[in-house]
Amino acid sequence: MVTRSWRTIGLHALGAFSDRLGFGAAISDAIVDATGRLPVHDRGKVMTHLLLLLAGGGESCADVEHLRAQRGLFPGVCSDSTLYRSMCELGPEVLVAVKEAVAAIRRDVWRRKPAVWRSEGVLDFDASLVTIHSENKQQTGPTYKGGFGFHPLFCFFDGTGETLASLLRPGNAAANKADDHLRLLDEAIAQMPALFRAGHHDGEDPTLVRRQLTARADSAGCTGGFVRACRARNVAFSVVARSNRKIHAAISRVMEDEERWQAAVRQNGQPKKGAAVTELTEFCSLSDWPAGTRLIVRREPLHPGAQTTLFPSLYFRYWGFYTDRDGDPVELDRFMRAHAHVEDHISRLKQSGLERFPFTDFDANCAWLAAVGFSADLVRWFQLICLQGALAMAGPKALRWRVWHAPGRLIRSGRQTILRLLDWWPDTGALLAAHGRIA
């Protein structure tokens, strides 16, 4: 007898990949070690199903029922109430243990993908606003844009787009709070392999450094506390400058000296018409910054809708940053402007559960934020290791249409369960190749 049932089988590949990495088992061990008890529902399996739920487009605990409806592909899926209760049990201490378990998995993934080891160690910091339509959720607050909700802060690894660390904050949290940036810096370093961590703990000898790390942030990271903490950890910094009198005076001295300005370049190395870069370190007192700090300024033709400029001008928009990195000002400018990658990283998170915090309890919402990051990282690892071409860089929406929700048939024949992909589906070949790499 042969029985057939239709399924969306793409998420099964992501689940198999997670099992191959030992994600669920590692989370289970971490939670049991932290709580000292063995729950009825394996918490590692519960967390894995939550990550699949978020990757597939779910936004609340109730969406786990879509996995329960496919028992042949996802056996033992818990109920939505169990998922809700499990997240509420993830207090700060337990969440720390879970993050340590994820760090071990991350190191294994990077070992399997040598290209990550060759990439430059750039840590991108940025925050985003999340609107919440309820005043009952703990530690929500008004935002500087007139809304209401949370103001989470993130640290991403630029080489892969992984969310190394995140911090849930009230909507009225100060954007330039150095303590928050420092906390994320330490958590991000702890997530990386020993090769990247060596020499980057507070007060360590610079000779221990094996891979240079750079903290890159917008003007929220332009604080003396943060850059000095970076120097104490042997981490280079590049932070967007805020307008002040010293910068005004420095720009005034060179604005008419065309010989000092060098043509700026795009990310692909091609010249950008009308844009130019210069270094103003010698014209601006930086005594209150760490030794070796440089000030690089860029100008470009003023255009409608341009953001705030460092210097009032009818012809140009001025933008600059502080850095202690060596190199040519033009290349440093190109490096700094690559900080815009964080917008893509945050966009992926917002399409994968970041815009919904389903709990009243603040600690539970912190666990939800961590799960959103874990899910996005699991998807990125799957793309890096199991996919090629356009799918390796595709966003959440494209992955759902082409991979996660790809239709297939689950066949039971000869006492065996067979997962059969459809020949006519455009990305069947990519799914088969992914299963081969998982094996």
Residue pairs with C-beta under 8 A, 6 or more apart in sequence:
1 413
2 411
2 412
2 413
3 411
3 412
3 413
4 409
4 410
4 411
5 72
5 409
5 410
6 407
6 408
6 409
6 410
7 70
7 72
7 73
7 407
7 408
7 409
7 410
7 419
8 70
8 404
8 405
8 406
8 407
8 408
9 73
9 406
9 407
9 408
9 410
9 419
9 421
9 431
10 403
10 404
10 405
10 406
10 431
11 52
11 55
11 56
11 67
11 73
11 74
11 404
11 405
12 73
12 74
12 419
13 382
13 386
13 403
13 431
13 434
13 435
13 438
14 52
14 55
14 378
14 379
14 382
14 404
15 48
15 52
15 73
15 74
16 435
16 438
17 378
17 381
17 382
17 385
17 386
17 434
17 438
18 24
18 48
18 51
18 52
18 378
19 48
20 438
21 105
21 108
21 109
21 381
22 105
23 44
23 47
23 48
23 51
23 105
23 378
24 42
24 44
24 45
24 47
24 48
25 44
26 44
26 101
26 102
26 104
26 105
27 43
27 44
27 47
27 48
27 98
27 101
27 102
28 42
28 43
28 44
28 45
29 44
29 101
30 94
30 97
30 98
30 100
30 101
31 39
31 43
31 44
31 90
31 94
31 97
31 98
32 38
32 43
33 97
34 93
34 94
34 96
34 97
34 98
35 89
35 94
39 86
41 78
41 82
41 86
42 76
43 86
45 76
45 78
46 78
46 82
46 83
46 86
47 86
47 98
47 371
47 374
49 64
49 67
49 74
49 77
49 78
49 83
50 64
50 83
50 87
50 371
50 375
51 371
51 374
51 375
51 378
52 67
52 74
52 375
53 63
53 64
53 66
53 67
54 352
54 353
54 371
54 372
54 375
54 376
55 352
55 375
55 378
55 379
55 396
55 399
55 404
56 66
56 400
56 404
56 405
57 352
57 396
57 400
57 404
58 64
58 66
58 353
59 353
59 355
59 356
59 358
60 80
60 356
60 358
61 80
61 81
61 83
61 84
61 87
61 358
62 80
63 80
64 77
64 78
64 79
64 80
64 83
65 79
65 80
67 74
67 77
68 74
68 77
68 79
71 77
72 410
72 417
73 410
73 419
78 86
84 358
84 359
87 359
87 364
87 367
87 368
87 371
88 359
88 361
88 363
88 364
90 98
90 363
90 364
90 367
90 370
91 363
92 363
92 366
95 363
95 366
95 367
95 370
98 370
99 187
99 190
99 191
99 370
100 190
102 191
102 374
102 377
103 190
103 191
103 192
106 162
106 191
106 192
106 193
106 377
107 192
107 193
107 194
109 116
109 381
109 384
109 385
110 116
110 117
110 193
111 193
112 385
113 384
113 385
116 159
116 160
116 384
117 195
119 158
119 159
119 160
120 158
120 159
120 212
120 214
121 157
121 159
121 192
121 196
121 211
121 212
121 213
121 214
122 157
122 158
122 159
122 213
122 214
122 216
123 155
123 156
123 157
123 158
123 164
123 185
123 188
123 213
123 214
123 215
123 216
123 235
124 155
124 156
124 157
124 158
124 216
124 217
124 339
124 341
124 342
124 345
125 153
125 154
125 155
125 181
125 184
125 185
125 215
125 216
125 217
125 218
125 220
125 221
125 342
126 153
126 154
126 156
126 217
126 218
126 220
126 339
126 342
126 343
126 346
127 151
127 152
127 153
127 154
127 169
127 175
127 220
128 151
128 152
128 154
128 346
128 350
128 354
129 143
129 145
129 147
129 149
129 150
129 151
129 171
130 149
130 150
130 151
130 152
130 354
130 355
130 357
131 147
131 148
131 149
131 355
132 140
132 148
132 149
132 150
132 171
132 357
133 148
134 140
135 148
136 360
137 357
137 359
137 360
137 362
137 365
138 360
138 361
138 362
138 365
139 150
139 168
139 169
139 170
139 362
140 148
140 149
140 150
140 170
140 171
141 148
141 149
141 151
141 170
141 171
141 172
141 173
142 148
142 171
142 172
143 149
143 151
143 171
143 172
144 172
144 175
147 171
148 171
149 171
150 168
150 169
150 170
150 171
150 357
150 365
151 169
151 170
151 171
151 172
151 173
151 175
152 166
152 167
152 168
152 169
152 354
152 369
153 166
153 167
153 169
153 173
153 180
153 181
153 184
154 163
154 165
154 166
154 167
154 184
154 342
154 345
154 346
154 349
154 373
155 163
155 164
155 165
155 166
155 184
155 185
155 187
155 188
156 162
156 163
156 164
156 341
156 342
156 345
157 164
157 188
157 192
158 216
158 338
158 341
160 380
160 384
161 341
161 344
161 345
161 348
161 380
162 376
162 377
162 380
163 345
163 349
163 372
163 373
163 376
163 377
164 187
164 188
164 191
164 192
165 183
165 184
165 185
165 187
165 188
165 191
166 184
166 369
166 370
166 372
166 373
167 180
167 183
167 184
168 362
168 365
168 366
168 369
169 180
173 180
175 220
176 219
176 220
176 221
176 222
176 223
178 223
178 224
178 225
178 226
178 229
179 225
181 215
181 217
181 220
181 221
181 223
181 226
181 229
182 225
182 226
182 229
185 215
185 226
185 229
185 230
185 233
185 235
186 202
189 196
189 197
189 200
189 201
189 213
189 233
189 235
190 197
195 210
195 211
196 210
196 211
196 213
198 208
198 209
198 210
198 211
199 205
199 206
199 207
199 208
199 209
199 210
199 234
200 209
200 213
200 233
200 234
200 235
201 233
202 229
202 232
202 233
203 232
204 233
204 234
206 234
209 234
212 236
213 234
213 235
213 236
214 235
214 236
214 237
214 238
214 325
215 221
215 226
215 230
215 235
215 236
215 237
215 238
215 239
216 237
216 238
216 239
216 336
216 338
216 339
217 226
217 237
217 238
217 239
217 240
217 339
218 239
218 240
218 339
219 239
219 240
219 241
219 242
221 227
221 237
221 239
221 240
222 239
222 240
222 241
222 242
222 322
224 288
224 289
226 237
226 239
227 237
227 239
227 289
227 290
227 293
227 322
227 324
228 290
230 236
230 237
231 237
231 290
231 324
236 323
236 324
236 325
237 322
237 323
237 324
238 321
238 322
238 323
238 325
238 332
238 335
238 336
238 339
239 321
239 322
239 323
240 319
240 320
240 321
240 336
240 339
241 247
241 295
241 297
241 310
241 320
241 321
241 322
243 308
243 309
243 310
243 311
246 284
246 285
247 280
247 284
247 295
247 297
247 310
247 311
247 320
248 310
248 311
249 283
249 284
250 280
250 283
250 284
250 295
250 297
251 280
251 297
251 310
251 311
251 318
252 311
253 283
254 260
254 261
254 278
254 280
254 283
255 311
255 313
260 278
261 276
261 277
261 278
261 299
262 276
262 277
262 278
262 329
262 330
263 271
263 272
263 275
263 276
263 277
263 330
264 271
264 272
264 275
264 276
264 277
264 298
264 300
264 330
264 333
264 334
265 271
265 272
265 330
265 334
266 272
266 334
267 334
267 337
267 338
269 334
272 300
274 300
274 301
275 298
275 299
275 300
275 301
276 298
276 299
276 300
277 296
277 297
277 298
277 299
277 329
277 330
277 333
278 296
278 297
278 329
279 294
279 295
279 296
279 297
279 329
280 295
280 296
280 297
280 320
281 293
281 294
281 295
284 295
286 293
286 295
286 322
289 322
290 324
292 324
293 322
293 323
293 324
294 322
294 323
294 324
294 325
294 332
295 320
295 321
295 322
296 320
296 321
296 323
296 329
296 332
296 333
296 336
297 310
297 318
297 319
297 320
298 318
298 319
298 320
298 333
299 316
299 317
299 318
299 319
300 316
300 317
300 319
301 315
301 316
301 317
302 309
302 313
302 314
302 315
302 316
302 317
303 317
306 317
307 317
307 319
309 316
309 317
309 318
309 319
310 318
310 319
310 320
311 318
321 333
321 336
323 332
323 336
325 332
325 335
327 335
346 354
347 395
348 376
348 395
348 396
349 372
349 373
349 376
351 395
351 396
351 397
352 372
352 375
352 376
352 379
352 396
353 368
353 371
353 372
353 375
354 369
354 372
357 365
357 368
357 369
358 365
358 368
359 365
359 368
379 396
379 399
382 434
383 391
383 392
383 393
383 394
383 399
384 392
385 437
386 433
386 434
386 437
386 438
387 403
387 430
387 433
387 434
388 430
388 433
389 430
391 398
391 399
391 402
391 403
391 427
391 430
394 402
402 426
402 427
402 430
403 427
403 430
403 431
406 421
406 422
406 425
406 427
406 428
406 431
407 422
407 425
408 419
408 420
408 421
408 422
408 425
409 419
409 420
409 422
410 417
410 418
410 419
410 420
411 417
411 418
411 419
411 420
412 418
421 428
421 431
421 432
422 428
425 431
